[in-house]
Amino acid sequence: MSHTQQLYINAACRIGNNQAWKDGQLFFEQAGVPGDEFMVGLYRKLNLQYPKWYKMDRLSKLGVLAAEIVLGMGVNLNCQPGEKAIVLANSHSSLDTDARFVSQMEEIPSPAVFVYTLPNIVSGEISIRHCFKGEQAFFVSSRPDMEFLYSYVRAIFADGRTRVCLMGWADILGEQFNATLYRVSADSDDSVHSMEFNTQNLYQYFYHEQGAVS
C-alpha cells in the first residue's frame, strides 16, 4: 500500500563552510574566500554551461549548484516532468535578496533583484533547469525540521503521482550559507549510495560535514 512504500535517498549533497560534499565525499573546497567567489569556483568545478546562473540571486545560485550535484552530472531520472517534485525549506526566506533590494531604494531599485524577493524562486530556477513540473513546496522555519519535511515528502509519494523528489534545505544570509539536498525515490537501484529515507539519515547527513550516513 502507498502509505507503507519504501523510499530511498539515492543521492545527497551538502554545501557549506566553503566545501561541497557529494554522497559523503568531499567534492570541492575553496577555503579563505568570500562565499560568492566560492560559488563561482563550484560552478566552474561542475563545468556548468548555464549563463543564466550569473543573473540569479545568491539563494538561487546556491540552490542550483546543489541541485546540479544530485540531479546533474549525467544522472538520468527516467521519469516525466510531472512526476518530479521539489520540497525545500530555509530559515531566512529571501532576506539576503530583500536586504539588497532595500539598499537600492534610495536610487532606482533593479527589477532583476525584485523578482527574486520570494524564497521559492530557487525552486522555480531548479525546475526550469531540470524540467520539474510536479508538486512544489517551500517552507520557512527557524530551524531545519526534518521530521516535517520527511512527513510531507512521504505524503507526496503516497498520492502515486510522484516518482522522484528533490528535498532539503537551502539557506543563505551574508557569508552564512547551507544547501543540503537529497534526491528521494522508491528505487534503490539507481545509485550505489542509496540509503533508507528516514529522519535519522536526513539529520545525520545535514549535521556532519563529511556526510556520514548509516
Backbone as JSON Lines, residues from 0, in Angstrom:
{"i":0,"aa":"M","n":[0.85,-1.19,0.0],"ca":[0.0,0.0,0.0],"c":[0.88,1.24,0.0]}
{"i":1,"aa":"S","n":[0.36,2.35,-0.52],"ca":[1.18,3.53,-0.73],"c":[1.76,4.11,0.55]}
{"i":2,"aa":"H","n":[0.97,3.98,1.68],"ca":[1.46,4.62,2.9],"c":[2.6,3.84,3.54]}
{"i":3,"aa":"T","n":[2.87,2.62,3.09],"ca":[4.0,1.85,3.61],"c":[5.13,1.74,2.57]}
{"i":4,"aa":"Q","n":[5.03,2.51,1.51],"ca":[6.02,2.44,0.44],"c":[7.42,2.73,0.97]}
{"i":5,"aa":"Q","n":[8.36,1.88,0.58],"ca":[9.76,2.09,0.96],"c":[10.38,3.14,0.05]}
{"i":6,"aa":"L","n":[11.0,4.14,0.65],"ca":[11.66,5.2,-0.11],"c":[13.15,5.22,0.22]}
{"i":7,"aa":"Y","n":[13.92,5.75,-0.72],"ca":[15.38,5.76,-0.57],"c":[15.94,7.14,-0.92]}
{"i":8,"aa":"I","n":[17.04,7.47,-0.25],"ca":[17.85,8.62,-0.64],"c":[18.87,8.1,-1.63]}
{"i":9,"aa":"N","n":[18.74,8.49,-2.88],"ca":[19.64,7.99,-3.93],"c":[20.88,8.85,-4.12]}
{"i":10,"aa":"A","n":[20.82,10.09,-3.68],"ca":[21.97,10.98,-3.77],"c":[21.77,12.11,-2.77]}
{"i":11,"aa":"A","n":[22.88,12.68,-2.32],"ca":[22.8,13.78,-1.37],"c":[24.0,14.7,-1.54]}
{"i":12,"aa":"C","n":[23.81,15.94,-1.19],"ca":[24.94,16.87,-1.21],"c":[24.79,17.87,-0.08]}
{"i":13,"aa":"R","n":[25.91,18.41,0.32],"ca":[25.9,19.45,1.35],"c":[26.91,20.51,0.97]}
{"i":14,"aa":"I","n":[26.45,21.75,0.91],"ca":[27.32,22.88,0.59],"c":[27.31,23.83,1.78]}
{"i":15,"aa":"G","n":[28.47,24.07,2.35],"ca":[28.59,24.98,3.48],"c":[30.04,25.07,3.91]}
{"i":16,"aa":"N","n":[30.39,26.13,4.61],"ca":[31.76,26.31,5.09],"c":[32.78,26.2,3.96]}
{"i":17,"aa":"N","n":[32.4,26.72,2.81],"ca":[33.27,26.72,1.62],"c":[33.7,25.32,1.2]}
{"i":18,"aa":"Q","n":[32.81,24.36,1.43],"ca":[33.02,22.99,0.98],"c":[31.75,22.48,0.32]}
{"i":19,"aa":"A","n":[31.92,21.56,-0.62],"ca":[30.79,20.88,-1.25],"c":[31.04,19.38,-1.15]}
{"i":20,"aa":"W","n":[30.07,18.67,-0.56],"ca":[30.16,17.23,-0.39],"c":[29.13,16.54,-1.27]}
{"i":21,"aa":"K","n":[29.51,15.44,-1.88],"ca":[28.6,14.64,-2.69],"c":[28.62,13.21,-2.19]}
{"i":22,"aa":"D","n":[27.47,12.73,-1.72],"ca":[27.35,11.35,-1.22],"c":[28.47,11.0,-0.23]}
{"i":23,"aa":"G","n":[28.76,11.91,0.68],"ca":[29.72,11.64,1.73],"c":[31.17,11.86,1.35]}
{"i":24,"aa":"Q","n":[31.43,12.29,0.13],"ca":[32.79,12.53,-0.31],"c":[33.0,14.02,-0.61]}
{"i":25,"aa":"L","n":[34.13,14.56,-0.18],"ca":[34.43,15.96,-0.47],"c":[34.6,16.13,-1.97]}
{"i":26,"aa":"F","n":[33.77,17.0,-2.54],"ca":[33.74,17.2,-3.98],"c":[34.53,18.44,-4.39]}
{"i":27,"aa":"F","n":[34.45,19.49,-3.55],"ca":[35.11,20.75,-3.88],"c":[35.33,21.55,-2.61]}
{"i":28,"aa":"E","n":[36.47,22.22,-2.52],"ca":[36.78,23.05,-1.36],"c":[37.58,24.26,-1.8]}
{"i":29,"aa":"Q","n":[37.24,25.42,-1.26],"ca":[37.97,26.65,-1.56],"c":[37.94,27.52,-0.32]}
{"i":30,"aa":"A","n":[38.88,27.26,0.56],"ca":[38.9,27.94,1.86],"c":[39.41,29.36,1.73]}
{"i":31,"aa":"G","n":[38.98,30.21,2.66],"ca":[39.53,31.55,2.77],"c":[39.09,32.54,1.73]}
{"i":32,"aa":"V","n":[38.0,32.26,1.02],"ca":[37.48,33.2,0.03],"c":[36.03,33.54,0.38]}
{"i":33,"aa":"P","n":[35.54,34.69,-0.08],"ca":[34.13,35.04,0.16],"c":[33.2,34.0,-0.46]}
{"i":34,"aa":"G","n":[31.98,33.93,0.09],"ca":[31.02,32.95,-0.4],"c":[30.72,33.06,-1.88]}
{"i":35,"aa":"D","n":[30.63,34.28,-2.38],"ca":[30.33,34.45,-3.81],"c":[31.45,33.88,-4.67]}
{"i":36,"aa":"E","n":[32.68,34.09,-4.25],"ca":[33.82,33.55,-5.01],"c":[33.83,32.03,-4.95]}
{"i":37,"aa":"F","n":[33.5,31.49,-3.78],"ca":[33.41,30.03,-3.64],"c":[32.37,29.45,-4.59]}
{"i":38,"aa":"M","n":[31.2,30.1,-4.67],"ca":[30.15,29.58,-5.54],"c":[30.55,29.63,-7.01]}
{"i":39,"aa":"V","n":[31.26,30.66,-7.4],"ca":[31.76,30.71,-8.78],"c":[32.75,29.57,-9.02]}
{"i":40,"aa":"G","n":[33.59,29.31,-8.03],"ca":[34.53,28.21,-8.16],"c":[33.83,26.87,-8.3]}
{"i":41,"aa":"L","n":[32.76,26.67,-7.52],"ca":[31.99,25.42,-7.62],"c":[31.28,25.32,-8.96]}
{"i":42,"aa":"Y","n":[30.76,26.43,-9.43],"ca":[30.12,26.47,-10.75],"c":[31.1,25.97,-11.82]}
{"i":43,"aa":"R","n":[32.34,26.44,-11.74],"ca":[33.34,26.03,-12.72],"c":[33.75,24.58,-12.53]}
{"i":44,"aa":"K","n":[33.83,24.14,-11.28],"ca":[34.15,22.74,-11.0],"c":[33.11,21.81,-11.61]}
{"i":45,"aa":"L","n":[31.85,22.22,-11.54],"ca":[30.76,21.42,-12.1],"c":[30.71,21.51,-13.63]}
{"i":46,"aa":"N","n":[31.53,22.41,-14.18],"ca":[31.57,22.61,-15.63],"c":[30.2,22.97,-16.19]}
{"i":47,"aa":"L","n":[29.5,23.81,-15.44],"ca":[28.17,24.25,-15.87],"c":[28.3,25.2,-17.06]}
{"i":48,"aa":"Q","n":[27.46,24.99,-18.04],"ca":[27.36,25.9,-19.17],"c":[25.95,26.5,-19.12]}
{"i":49,"aa":"Y","n":[25.74,27.38,-18.18],"ca":[24.39,27.91,-17.9],"c":[24.51,29.4,-17.56]}
{"i":50,"aa":"P","n":[24.7,30.25,-18.59],"ca":[24.95,31.68,-18.35],"c":[23.9,32.36,-17.48]}
{"i":51,"aa":"K","n":[22.67,31.85,-17.49],"ca":[21.61,32.45,-16.67],"c":[21.97,32.43,-15.19]}
{"i":52,"aa":"W","n":[22.8,31.49,-14.78],"ca":[23.17,31.36,-13.37],"c":[23.75,32.65,-12.82]}
{"i":53,"aa":"Y","n":[24.54,33.35,-13.61],"ca":[25.19,34.56,-13.14],"c":[24.19,35.69,-12.86]}
{"i":54,"aa":"K","n":[22.99,35.6,-13.42],"ca":[21.98,36.65,-13.24],"c":[21.05,36.37,-12.06]}
{"i":55,"aa":"M","n":[21.18,35.21,-11.44],"ca":[20.29,34.83,-10.35],"c":[20.69,35.51,-9.05]}
{"i":56,"aa":"D","n":[19.77,35.51,-8.08],"ca":[20.13,35.96,-6.75],"c":[20.97,34.87,-6.07]}
{"i":57,"aa":"R","n":[21.55,35.18,-4.94],"ca":[22.51,34.27,-4.3],"c":[21.85,32.98,-3.81]}
{"i":58,"aa":"L","n":[20.6,33.06,-3.33],"ca":[19.91,31.85,-2.89],"c":[19.68,30.91,-4.06]}
{"i":59,"aa":"S","n":[19.27,31.45,-5.19],"ca":[19.05,30.61,-6.36],"c":[20.36,30.03,-6.89]}
{"i":60,"aa":"K","n":[21.41,30.84,-6.87],"ca":[22.72,30.32,-7.29],"c":[23.11,29.12,-6.44]}
{"i":61,"aa":"L","n":[22.95,29.27,-5.13],"ca":[23.31,28.19,-4.2],"c":[22.46,26.95,-4.45]}
{"i":62,"aa":"G","n":[21.16,27.14,-4.58],"ca":[20.27,26.0,-4.79],"c":[20.52,25.29,-6.1]}
{"i":63,"aa":"V","n":[20.78,26.05,-7.15],"ca":[21.04,25.45,-8.46],"c":[22.33,24.64,-8.43]}
{"i":64,"aa":"L","n":[23.34,25.14,-7.74],"ca":[24.59,24.39,-7.62],"c":[24.38,23.07,-6.88]}
{"i":65,"aa":"A","n":[23.65,23.14,-5.77],"ca":[23.39,21.91,-5.0],"c":[22.56,20.93,-5.81]}
{"i":66,"aa":"A","n":[21.55,21.43,-6.51],"ca":[20.71,20.57,-7.33],"c":[21.52,19.9,-8.43]}
{"i":67,"aa":"E","n":[22.48,20.63,-8.97],"ca":[23.3,20.07,-10.05],"c":[24.09,18.87,-9.55]}
{"i":68,"aa":"I","n":[24.52,18.91,-8.31],"ca":[25.31,17.82,-7.76],"c":[24.47,16.54,-7.65]}
{"i":69,"aa":"V","n":[23.2,16.66,-7.31],"ca":[22.37,15.46,-7.12],"c":[21.48,15.13,-8.32]}
{"i":70,"aa":"L","n":[21.29,16.08,-9.23],"ca":[20.42,15.85,-10.38],"c":[21.17,15.85,-11.7]}
{"i":71,"aa":"G","n":[22.29,16.57,-11.75],"ca":[23.04,16.67,-13.0],"c":[24.15,15.65,-13.05]}
{"i":72,"aa":"M","n":[25.24,16.02,-13.71],"ca":[26.42,15.17,-13.77],"c":[26.1,13.8,-14.35]}
{"i":73,"aa":"G","n":[25.27,13.79,-15.4],"ca":[24.98,12.54,-16.1],"c":[23.85,11.72,-15.52]}
{"i":74,"aa":"V","n":[23.14,12.22,-14.52],"ca":[22.04,11.47,-13.91],"c":[20.86,11.41,-14.86]}
{"i":75,"aa":"N","n":[20.26,10.23,-15.01],"ca":[19.05,10.03,-15.81],"c":[17.94,9.6,-14.87]}
{"i":76,"aa":"L","n":[16.98,10.49,-14.61],"ca":[15.91,10.19,-13.67],"c":[14.85,9.25,-14.25]}
{"i":77,"aa":"N","n":[14.77,9.16,-15.56],"ca":[13.88,8.21,-16.21],"c":[12.43,8.36,-15.75]}
{"i":78,"aa":"C","n":[11.95,9.6,-15.72],"ca":[10.55,9.84,-15.39],"c":[10.11,11.14,-16.05]}
{"i":79,"aa":"Q","n":[8.81,11.36,-16.06],"ca":[8.23,12.52,-16.72],"c":[8.33,13.76,-15.83]}
{"i":80,"aa":"P","n":[8.34,14.96,-16.44],"ca":[8.42,16.2,-15.65],"c":[7.36,16.28,-14.55]}
{"i":81,"aa":"G","n":[6.15,15.84,-14.82],"ca":[5.08,15.9,-13.82],"c":[5.24,14.93,-12.68]}
{"i":82,"aa":"E","n":[6.19,14.02,-12.79],"ca":[6.45,13.04,-11.74],"c":[7.61,13.46,-10.84]}
{"i":83,"aa":"K","n":[8.15,14.64,-11.06],"ca":[9.3,15.13,-10.29],"c":[8.87,16.3,-9.4]}
{"i":84,"aa":"A","n":[9.08,16.16,-8.09],"ca":[8.64,17.14,-7.1],"c":[9.83,17.82,-6.43]}
{"i":85,"aa":"I","n":[9.59,19.01,-5.87],"ca":[10.6,19.74,-5.11],"c":[9.99,20.2,-3.79]}
{"i":86,"aa":"V","n":[10.65,19.89,-2.68],"ca":[10.23,20.34,-1.35],"c":[11.46,20.91,-0.66]}
{"i":87,"aa":"L","n":[11.48,22.22,-0.45],"ca":[12.63,22.9,0.15],"c":[12.2,23.73,1.36]}
{"i":88,"aa":"A","n":[13.18,24.09,2.17],"ca":[12.91,24.93,3.33],"c":[14.16,25.73,3.66]}
{"i":89,"aa":"N","n":[13.98,26.82,4.41],"ca":[15.11,27.54,4.98],"c":[14.64,28.39,6.16]}
{"i":90,"aa":"S","n":[15.56,29.12,6.77],"ca":[15.2,29.93,7.94],"c":[15.23,31.42,7.67]}
{"i":91,"aa":"H","n":[15.8,31.85,6.56],"ca":[15.93,33.28,6.29],"c":[15.1,33.74,5.1]}
{"i":92,"aa":"S","n":[14.23,32.86,4.59],"ca":[13.39,33.22,3.45],"c":[14.29,33.82,2.35]}
{"i":93,"aa":"S","n":[13.87,34.96,1.8],"ca":[14.68,35.64,0.78],"c":[15.36,36.88,1.35]}
{"i":94,"aa":"L","n":[15.63,36.87,2.66],"ca":[16.14,38.06,3.34],"c":[17.44,38.57,2.73]}
{"i":95,"aa":"D","n":[18.3,37.67,2.28],"ca":[19.56,38.09,1.67],"c":[19.3,38.99,0.47]}
{"i":96,"aa":"T","n":[18.34,38.61,-0.36],"ca":[17.98,39.41,-1.53],"c":[17.16,40.62,-1.14]}
{"i":97,"aa":"D","n":[16.25,40.46,-0.16],"ca":[15.43,41.58,0.3],"c":[16.31,42.74,0.76]}
{"i":98,"aa":"A","n":[17.36,42.42,1.52],"ca":[18.25,43.47,2.03],"c":[18.94,44.19,0.89]}
{"i":99,"aa":"R","n":[19.31,43.45,-0.13],"ca":[19.95,44.07,-1.28],"c":[18.97,45.0,-2.01]}
{"i":100,"aa":"F","n":[17.72,44.55,-2.11],"ca":[16.71,45.37,-2.78],"c":[16.45,46.66,-2.0]}
{"i":101,"aa":"V","n":[16.33,46.54,-0.67],"ca":[16.09,47.71,0.17],"c":[17.23,48.71,0.05]}
{"i":102,"aa":"S","n":[18.46,48.2,-0.05],"ca":[19.62,49.08,-0.15],"c":[19.61,49.91,-1.43]}
{"i":103,"aa":"Q","n":[18.82,49.47,-2.42],"ca":[18.74,50.2,-3.69],"c":[17.6,51.22,-3.71]}
{"i":104,"aa":"M","n":[16.79,51.25,-2.65],"ca":[15.59,52.08,-2.65],"c":[15.9,53.56,-2.78]}
{"i":105,"aa":"E","n":[17.06,54.0,-2.32],"ca":[17.38,55.42,-2.4],"c":[17.62,55.85,-3.85]}
{"i":106,"aa":"E","n":[17.92,54.89,-4.69],"ca":[18.13,55.19,-6.11],"c":[16.97,54.56,-6.89]}
{"i":107,"aa":"I","n":[17.27,53.78,-7.91],"ca":[16.23,53.1,-8.66],"c":[16.44,51.6,-8.47]}
{"i":108,"aa":"P","n":[15.56,50.94,-7.72],"ca":[15.73,49.5,-7.48],"c":[15.7,48.72,-8.79]}
{"i":109,"aa":"S","n":[16.51,47.7,-8.85],"ca":[16.59,46.89,-10.05],"c":[15.46,45.87,-10.1]}
{"i":110,"aa":"P","n":[14.68,45.84,-11.17],"ca":[13.65,44.79,-11.32],"c":[14.27,43.4,-11.29]}
{"i":111,"aa":"A","n":[15.5,43.28,-11.73],"ca":[16.19,41.99,-11.74],"c":[16.42,41.46,-10.32]}
{"i":112,"aa":"V","n":[16.51,42.38,-9.36],"ca":[16.63,41.99,-7.95],"c":[15.26,41.71,-7.37]}
{"i":113,"aa":"F","n":[14.29,42.56,-7.7],"ca":[12.95,42.43,-7.13],"c":[12.31,41.07,-7.43]}
{"i":114,"aa":"V","n":[12.54,40.53,-8.61],"ca":[11.89,39.26,-8.98],"c":[12.37,38.11,-8.11]}
{"i":115,"aa":"Y","n":[13.46,38.29,-7.36],"ca":[13.97,37.22,-6.51],"c":[13.61,37.43,-5.04]}
{"i":116,"aa":"T","n":[12.71,38.37,-4.73],"ca":[12.35,38.63,-3.35],"c":[11.25,37.71,-2.86]}
{"i":117,"aa":"L","n":[11.31,36.45,-3.26],"ca":[10.48,35.37,-2.74],"c":[11.39,34.15,-2.63]}
{"i":118,"aa":"P","n":[11.31,33.42,-1.53],"ca":[12.24,32.3,-1.35],"c":[12.02,31.15,-2.32]}
{"i":119,"aa":"N","n":[10.77,30.96,-2.78],"ca":[10.51,29.81,-3.65],"c":[10.98,30.02,-5.09]}
{"i":120,"aa":"I","n":[11.56,31.18,-5.39],"ca":[12.11,31.38,-6.73],"c":[13.23,30.38,-7.0]}
{"i":121,"aa":"V","n":[13.95,29.98,-5.96],"ca":[15.0,28.99,-6.15],"c":[14.41,27.67,-6.67]}
{"i":122,"aa":"S","n":[13.23,27.31,-6.18],"ca":[12.57,26.1,-6.68],"c":[12.25,26.23,-8.16]}
{"i":123,"aa":"G","n":[11.81,27.42,-8.56],"ca":[11.5,27.65,-9.96],"c":[12.72,27.57,-10.84]}
{"i":124,"aa":"E","n":[13.84,28.11,-10.37],"ca":[15.07,28.06,-11.17],"c":[15.54,26.61,-11.34]}
{"i":125,"aa":"I","n":[15.44,25.83,-10.28],"ca":[15.82,24.42,-10.39],"c":[14.87,23.68,-11.32]}
{"i":126,"aa":"S","n":[13.58,24.0,-11.22],"ca":[12.59,23.35,-12.07],"c":[12.83,23.63,-13.54]}
{"i":127,"aa":"I","n":[13.17,24.86,-13.85],"ca":[13.43,25.23,-15.25],"c":[14.62,24.44,-15.79]}
{"i":128,"aa":"R","n":[15.68,24.37,-15.01],"ca":[16.88,23.69,-15.5],"c":[16.69,22.19,-15.62]}
{"i":129,"aa":"H","n":[15.95,21.58,-14.68],"ca":[15.85,20.12,-14.64],"c":[14.45,19.6,-15.0]}
{"i":130,"aa":"C","n":[13.6,20.47,-15.55],"ca":[12.28,20.07,-16.05],"c":[11.43,19.4,-14.97]}
{"i":131,"aa":"F","n":[11.29,20.07,-13.84],"ca":[10.41,19.6,-12.77],"c":[9.06,20.3,-12.9]}
{"i":132,"aa":"K","n":[8.0,19.52,-13.04],"ca":[6.66,20.1,-13.16],"c":[5.67,19.46,-12.21]}
{"i":133,"aa":"G","n":[6.15,18.74,-11.22],"ca":[5.28,18.1,-10.25],"c":[5.04,18.99,-9.04]}
{"i":134,"aa":"E","n":[4.75,18.37,-7.91],"ca":[4.47,19.08,-6.66],"c":[5.65,19.96,-6.27]}
{"i":135,"aa":"Q","n":[5.34,21.19,-5.81],"ca":[6.38,22.09,-5.32],"c":[5.93,22.73,-4.01]}
{"i":136,"aa":"A","n":[6.86,22.82,-3.07],"ca":[6.55,23.47,-1.79],"c":[7.82,24.07,-1.23]}
{"i":137,"aa":"F","n":[7.66,25.21,-0.58],"ca":[8.79,25.86,0.1],"c":[8.31,26.33,1.46]}
{"i":138,"aa":"F","n":[9.05,25.96,2.51],"ca":[8.67,26.29,3.88],"c":[9.77,27.11,4.55]}
{"i":139,"aa":"V","n":[9.36,27.99,5.45],"ca":[10.3,28.79,6.23],"c":[10.12,28.43,7.7]}
{"i":140,"aa":"S","n":[11.2,28.01,8.34],"ca":[11.15,27.63,9.75],"c":[12.43,28.1,10.44]}
{"i":141,"aa":"S","n":[12.37,28.21,11.74],"ca":[13.52,28.74,12.48],"c":[14.7,27.78,12.5]}
{"i":142,"aa":"R","n":[14.43,26.52,12.27],"ca":[15.5,25.51,12.27],"c":[15.14,24.43,11.25]}
{"i":143,"aa":"P","n":[16.11,23.63,10.83],"ca":[15.81,22.52,9.93],"c":[14.9,21.5,10.63]}
{"i":144,"aa":"D","n":[13.7,21.33,10.12],"ca":[12.73,20.41,10.71],"c":[12.57,19.21,9.79]}
{"i":145,"aa":"M","n":[13.49,18.25,9.92],"ca":[13.49,17.11,9.03],"c":[12.3,16.19,9.26]}
{"i":146,"aa":"E","n":[11.74,16.18,10.5],"ca":[10.55,15.37,10.74],"c":[9.39,15.86,9.87]}
{"i":147,"aa":"F","n":[9.22,17.17,9.81],"ca":[8.14,17.73,8.99],"c":[8.39,17.47,7.51]}
{"i":148,"aa":"L","n":[9.62,17.73,7.04],"ca":[9.92,17.52,5.63],"c":[9.76,16.05,5.25]}
{"i":149,"aa":"Y","n":[10.19,15.16,6.13],"ca":[10.04,13.72,5.9],"c":[8.57,13.36,5.71]}
{"i":150,"aa":"S","n":[7.72,13.83,6.62],"ca":[6.29,13.52,6.54],"c":[5.67,14.1,5.28]}
{"i":151,"aa":"Y","n":[6.07,15.31,4.93],"ca":[5.5,15.96,3.74],"c":[5.89,15.2,2.48]}
{"i":152,"aa":"V","n":[7.15,14.8,2.39],"ca":[7.61,14.07,1.21],"c":[6.93,12.72,1.1]}
{"i":153,"aa":"R","n":[6.76,12.04,2.23],"ca":[6.06,10.75,2.2],"c":[4.63,10.94,1.7]}
{"i":154,"aa":"A","n":[3.99,12.03,2.1],"ca":[2.61,12.28,1.65],"c":[2.55,12.51,0.15]}
{"i":155,"aa":"I","n":[3.58,13.17,-0.39],"ca":[3.62,13.4,-1.83],"c":[3.73,12.08,-2.58]}
{"i":156,"aa":"F","n":[4.58,11.19,-2.12],"ca":[4.73,9.9,-2.79],"c":[3.47,9.05,-2.64]}
{"i":157,"aa":"A","n":[2.76,9.23,-1.55],"ca":[1.57,8.41,-1.3],"c":[0.46,8.65,-2.31]}
{"i":158,"aa":"D","n":[0.48,9.82,-2.98],"ca":[-0.59,10.08,-3.94],"c":[-0.39,9.32,-5.25]}
{"i":159,"aa":"G","n":[0.8,8.71,-5.41],"ca":[1.04,7.86,-6.57],"c":[1.48,8.57,-7.82]}
{"i":160,"aa":"R","n":[1.61,9.89,-7.78],"ca":[1.98,10.64,-8.97],"c":[3.44,11.04,-8.99]}
{"i":161,"aa":"T","n":[4.1,10.98,-7.84],"ca":[5.49,11.4,-7.75],"c":[6.41,10.19,-7.76]}
{"i":162,"aa":"R","n":[7.46,10.27,-8.57],"ca":[8.45,9.19,-8.64],"c":[9.82,9.63,-8.11]}
{"i":163,"aa":"V","n":[10.09,10.94,-8.19],"ca":[11.36,11.48,-7.69],"c":[11.07,12.8,-6.98]}
{"i":164,"aa":"C","n":[11.74,13.02,-5.86],"ca":[11.58,14.29,-5.15],"c":[12.95,14.83,-4.74]}
{"i":165,"aa":"L","n":[13.2,16.07,-5.09],"ca":[14.36,16.8,-4.59],"c":[13.91,17.53,-3.33]}
{"i":166,"aa":"M","n":[14.51,17.22,-2.2],"ca":[14.06,17.85,-0.96],"c":[15.26,18.24,-0.11]}
{"i":167,"aa":"G","n":[15.02,19.18,0.82],"ca":[16.08,19.57,1.73],"c":[16.06,21.04,2.11]}
{"i":168,"aa":"W","n":[17.24,21.57,2.37],"ca":[17.43,22.89,2.99],"c":[18.32,23.74,2.09]}
{"i":169,"aa":"A","n":[17.92,24.98,1.85],"ca":[18.73,25.92,1.07],"c":[18.59,27.29,1.7]}
{"i":170,"aa":"D","n":[19.66,27.76,2.34],"ca":[19.57,28.98,3.14],"c":[20.85,29.8,2.98]}
{"i":171,"aa":"I","n":[20.7,31.11,2.88],"ca":[21.87,31.98,2.77],"c":[21.54,33.35,3.35]}
{"i":172,"aa":"L","n":[22.49,33.9,4.07],"ca":[22.4,35.27,4.56],"c":[23.83,35.76,4.78]}
{"i":173,"aa":"G","n":[24.25,36.68,3.96],"ca":[25.61,37.16,4.05],"c":[26.6,36.05,3.73]}
{"i":174,"aa":"E","n":[27.55,35.84,4.64],"ca":[28.57,34.81,4.44],"c":[28.16,33.45,5.02]}
{"i":175,"aa":"Q","n":[26.96,33.38,5.58],"ca":[26.48,32.11,6.13],"c":[25.56,31.44,5.11]}
{"i":176,"aa":"F","n":[25.93,30.23,4.68],"ca":[25.09,29.54,3.71],"c":[25.16,28.04,3.91]}
{"i":177,"aa":"N","n":[24.06,27.38,3.63],"ca":[23.99,25.93,3.71],"c":[22.94,25.45,2.73]}
{"i":178,"aa":"A","n":[23.34,24.54,1.87],"ca":[22.39,23.86,0.99],"c":[22.63,22.37,1.14]}
{"i":179,"aa":"T","n":[21.67,21.69,1.73],"ca":[21.75,20.24,1.91],"c":[20.53,19.63,1.22]}
{"i":180,"aa":"L","n":[20.77,18.99,0.1],"ca":[19.68,18.46,-0.72],"c":[19.8,16.95,-0.86]}
{"i":181,"aa":"Y","n":[18.65,16.3,-1.01],"ca":[18.57,14.86,-1.15],"c":[17.67,14.52,-2.34]}
{"i":182,"aa":"R","n":[18.08,13.52,-3.11],"ca":[17.22,13.01,-4.17],"c":[16.57,11.73,-3.67]}
{"i":183,"aa":"V","n":[15.26,11.75,-3.59],"ca":[14.5,10.66,-2.99],"c":[13.65,9.97,-4.05]}
{"i":184,"aa":"S","n":[13.6,8.64,-4.0],"ca":[12.71,7.89,-4.9],"c":[12.4,6.55,-4.27]}
{"i":185,"aa":"A","n":[11.53,5.79,-4.91],"ca":[11.19,4.44,-4.45],"c":[12.13,3.4,-5.04]}
{"i":186,"aa":"D","n":[13.1,3.83,-5.81],"ca":[14.04,2.94,-6.48],"c":[15.37,2.94,-5.74]}
{"i":187,"aa":"S","n":[15.79,1.79,-5.26],"ca":[17.06,1.7,-4.54],"c":[18.22,1.33,-5.44]}
{"i":188,"aa":"D","n":[17.95,1.12,-6.72],"ca":[18.97,0.55,-7.61],"c":[19.68,1.58,-8.47]}
{"i":189,"aa":"D","n":[19.28,2.86,-8.4],"ca":[19.87,3.83,-9.32],"c":[21.15,4.45,-8.77]}
{"i":190,"aa":"S","n":[21.6,4.02,-7.62],"ca":[22.82,4.58,-7.06],"c":[23.42,3.63,-6.04]}
{"i":191,"aa":"V","n":[24.72,3.47,-6.08],"ca":[25.39,2.63,-5.08],"c":[25.35,3.3,-3.71]}
{"i":192,"aa":"H","n":[24.95,4.57,-3.67],"ca":[24.91,5.3,-2.41],"c":[23.52,5.32,-1.79]}
{"i":193,"aa":"S","n":[22.58,4.58,-2.34],"ca":[21.22,4.59,-1.83],"c":[21.18,4.2,-0.36]}
{"i":194,"aa":"M","n":[20.36,4.91,0.39],"ca":[20.14,4.61,1.8],"c":[18.68,4.82,2.11]}
{"i":195,"aa":"E","n":[18.24,4.28,3.22],"ca":[16.83,4.4,3.57],"c":[16.47,5.85,3.81]}
{"i":196,"aa":"F","n":[15.3,6.23,3.32],"ca":[14.78,7.58,3.55],"c":[14.12,7.6,4.92]}
{"i":197,"aa":"N","n":[14.83,8.16,5.89],"ca":[14.27,8.32,7.23],"c":[14.88,9.56,7.87]}
{"i":198,"aa":"T","n":[14.3,10.0,8.98],"ca":[14.75,11.25,9.59],"c":[16.16,11.13,10.15]}
{"i":199,"aa":"Q","n":[16.54,9.94,10.61],"ca":[17.89,9.76,11.13],"c":[18.93,10.05,10.06]}
{"i":200,"aa":"N","n":[18.75,9.48,8.88],"ca":[19.71,9.71,7.81],"c":[19.68,11.16,7.32]}
{"i":201,"aa":"L","n":[18.5,11.77,7.3],"ca":[18.4,13.17,6.89],"c":[19.19,14.06,7.85]}
{"i":202,"aa":"Y","n":[18.97,13.89,9.14],"ca":[19.67,14.71,10.12],"c":[21.17,14.4,10.14]}
{"i":203,"aa":"Q","n":[21.54,13.13,10.05],"ca":[22.94,12.77,10.14],"c":[23.75,13.38,9.0]}
{"i":204,"aa":"Y","n":[23.18,13.35,7.81],"ca":[23.88,13.95,6.68],"c":[23.95,15.47,6.84]}
{"i":205,"aa":"F","n":[22.87,16.07,7.31],"ca":[22.81,17.52,7.44],"c":[23.85,18.04,8.43]}
{"i":206,"aa":"Y","n":[24.01,17.37,9.58],"ca":[24.85,17.91,10.64],"c":[26.29,17.4,10.63]}
{"i":207,"aa":"H","n":[26.64,16.54,9.69],"ca":[28.02,16.08,9.58],"c":[28.59,16.53,8.26]}
{"i":208,"aa":"E","n":[29.65,17.32,8.32],"ca":[30.25,17.85,7.09],"c":[30.68,16.75,6.15]}
{"i":209,"aa":"Q","n":[31.13,15.62,6.71],"ca":[31.58,14.55,5.86],"c":[30.41,13.77,5.27]}
{"i":210,"aa":"G","n":[29.18,14.13,5.67],"ca":[28.02,13.47,5.1],"c":[27.87,12.04,5.56]}
{"i":211,"aa":"A","n":[28.35,11.71,6.76],"ca":[28.28,10.34,7.23],"c":[26.83,9.9,7.38]}
{"i":212,"aa":"V","n":[26.53,8.72,6.89],"ca":[25.2,8.17,7.0],"c":[25.3,6.71,7.39]}
{"i":213,"aa":"S","n":[24.2,6.19,7.94],"ca":[24.19,4.79,8.34],"c":[22.85,4.19,8.0]}
